[in-house]
């Protein structure tokens, strides 16, 4: 009789053991998850930090230090106070008001306006491209669809830089105009010299 009773009790004991083992494993997993969360948010003291977390912290610190200048050293870059100096700004406003039906851009490199023909190859082509990128004009006048009509510089006389710009722009068929910063032209004169069909496309330079 006792043997039958024990035999009937065996399944109950087995189920109870399985439930206990499952709960023990679940509790262990919950504890492990809680520890990982604490590590992630820094709740645990530094002594439990892993090698990976220490490495990540070092990388973050290195990035932050590279973004900030070292103590006692000047910053790597600084924003200019103004994109245009007062004379350039005055020229820009003059062109904008005199040519309301056109687009006026400021501080444009020659490389943005003209290009070296595909026939030029190798080092010579690279040299010419670098030279174009290094030279900038004060203002560029374009049509509404951004076709370049003329380049305008503030230039009181004839410098080597302005002569280089004139040669390059003339070869590309873009008009180059030098304006004396001490004597800016009037609206009517601007339209005549930049838009008159007699001049447009000739690429010759003119000192106003």
C-alpha positions in Angstrom: 0.0 0.0 0.0 2.8 2.4 1.0 4.6 1.6 -2.3 1.5 2.6 -4.3 1.3 5.8 -2.3 4.9 6.7 -2.9 4.5 5.8 -6.6 1.6 8.2 -6.9 3.5 11.0 -5.0 6.6 10.8 -7.4 5.0 12.8 -10.2 4.0 15.6 -7.8 7.5 15.7 -6.4 9.0 15.8 -9.9 6.7 18.7 -10.9 7.5 20.6 -7.8 11.3 20.1 -8.5 10.9 21.3 -12.1 9.0 24.4 -10.9 11.7 25.2 -8.3 14.5 24.7 -10.8 12.7 27.0 -13.4 12.2 29.7 -10.8 15.8 29.5 -9.7 17.0 29.9 -13.3 14.6 32.8 -13.9 15.8 34.5 -10.8 19.4 34.1 -11.9 18.6 35.6 -15.4 16.8 38.5 -13.8 19.7 39.2 -11.5 22.1 39.1 -14.5 19.9 41.5 -16.5 19.7 43.9 -13.5 23.5 43.8 -13.2 23.9 44.6 -16.9 21.5 47.5 -16.6 23.4 48.9 -13.6 26.7 48.6 -15.5 25.2 50.4 -18.5 24.0 53.4 -16.5 27.0 53.5 -14.1 25.2 52.3 -11.0 28.0 49.9 -10.1 31.3 51.2 -8.6 34.3 51.5 -11.0 35.9 48.3 -9.7 33.3 46.1 -11.5 33.8 47.9 -14.9 34.9 45.5 -17.6 37.8 46.0 -20.0 35.5 46.8 -22.9 33.7 49.5 -21.0 37.0 51.0 -20.0 38.1 51.0 -23.6 34.9 52.7 -24.8 35.3 55.3 -22.1 38.8 56.0 -23.3 37.6 56.4 -26.9 34.9 58.9 -25.9 37.4 60.9 -23.9 39.8 61.0 -26.8 37.1 62.2 -29.2 36.1 64.9 -26.7 39.7 66.1 -26.2 40.3 66.3 -29.9 37.3 68.6 -30.3 38.6 71.0 -27.7 41.9 72.9 -27.9 44.6 72.0 -25.5 45.0 74.2 -22.5 46.9 77.3 -23.4 46.7 76.7 -27.1 44.6 78.6 -29.7 41.6 76.8 -31.2 42.2 75.0 -34.6 39.5 77.1 -36.3 37.6 80.2 -35.7 34.6 81.7 -37.5 35.3 84.9 -39.4 33.5 88.0 -38.1 32.1 88.7 -41.6 32.1 86.9 -45.0 32.6 90.2 -46.8 34.6 93.3 -45.7 32.7 96.6 -45.9 33.8 97.4 -49.5 32.9 93.9 -50.7 29.5 94.1 -49.0 28.9 97.5 -50.6 29.7 96.1 -54.0 27.5 93.1 -53.4 24.5 95.3 -52.5 25.1 97.5 -55.5 25.0 94.6 -57.9 21.9 93.1 -56.2 20.0 96.4 -56.4 21.2 97.2 -60.0 20.4 93.7 -61.3 17.3 92.5 -59.5 16.5 90.1 -62.3 19.8 88.3 -61.9 21.6 86.2 -59.2 24.6 87.7 -57.4 27.0 85.4 -55.6 29.9 86.4 -53.3 33.4 85.1 -53.0 33.4 82.5 -55.8 36.5 80.6 -56.9 37.5 80.4 -60.6 37.2 76.6 -60.3 33.4 77.0 -59.6 33.0 79.1 -62.8 35.3 77.6 -65.4 37.0 74.3 -66.0 40.0 72.8 -67.6 39.1 71.1 -70.9 39.4 67.2 -70.9 42.3 67.5 -73.4 44.5 68.6 -70.6 45.8 65.6 -68.7 48.2 64.5 -66.0 50.2 66.9 -63.8 49.6 69.9 -66.0 45.9 69.6 -65.7 46.1 69.1 -61.9 48.3 72.2 -61.6 45.8 74.3 -63.6 42.9 73.0 -61.5 44.7 73.9 -58.3 45.4 77.4 -59.6 41.8 78.0 -60.4 40.7 76.8 -57.0 43.1 79.2 -55.3 41.8 82.3 -57.0 38.6 83.9 -55.8 36.5 86.8 -57.3 34.5 89.1 -55.1 31.2 88.8 -56.9 29.7 86.8 -59.7 26.6 87.8 -61.7 24.5 84.9 -63.1 21.2 84.5 -64.9 18.2 83.1 -63.1 19.2 79.6 -64.2 22.7 80.2 -62.7 24.6 80.7 -66.0 27.7 82.9 -65.3 27.6 86.2 -67.1 30.4 88.2 -65.4 32.9 88.2 -62.6 33.5 91.4 -60.6 36.5 92.3 -58.4 37.3 95.2 -56.3 40.6 96.3 -57.8 42.0 99.8 -57.9 44.8 98.9 -60.4 46.1 96.0 -62.3 47.7 93.3 -60.2 49.3 90.0 -61.2 46.3 88.2 -59.6 43.7 90.2 -61.6 45.7 89.6 -64.8 45.6 85.9 -64.2 41.9 85.9 -63.5 41.3 88.0 -66.6 43.2 85.6 -68.8 41.4 82.6 -67.5 37.9 84.1 -67.7 38.5 85.6 -71.1 39.6 82.2 -72.4 36.3 80.8 -71.0 34.2 83.6 -72.5 33.3 85.1 -69.1 33.4 88.9 -68.7 35.7 90.1 -66.0 35.2 93.6 -64.5 37.4 95.4 -62.0 35.8 98.1 -59.9 37.7 100.8 -58.0 36.6 100.5 -54.4 36.9 104.2 -53.9 34.5 105.1 -56.8 31.7 102.5 -57.2 29.7 103.0 -60.5 26.0 103.9 -60.6 23.2 101.5 -61.3 22.9 102.4 -65.0 26.6 102.0 -65.6 26.6 98.6 -63.9 23.8 97.3 -66.2 25.5 98.7 -69.3 28.9 97.2 -68.6 27.7 93.8 -67.4 24.6 93.1 -69.5 25.1 95.1 -72.7 25.2 92.6 -75.6 28.2 94.5 -77.0 30.2 93.3 -74.1 28.6 90.1 -72.9 30.5 87.0 -74.0 33.6 88.9 -75.1 35.5 88.0 -71.9 37.5 91.3 -72.0 38.3 93.0 -68.7 37.2 96.5 -67.8 38.2 98.8 -65.0 35.4 100.9 -63.7 
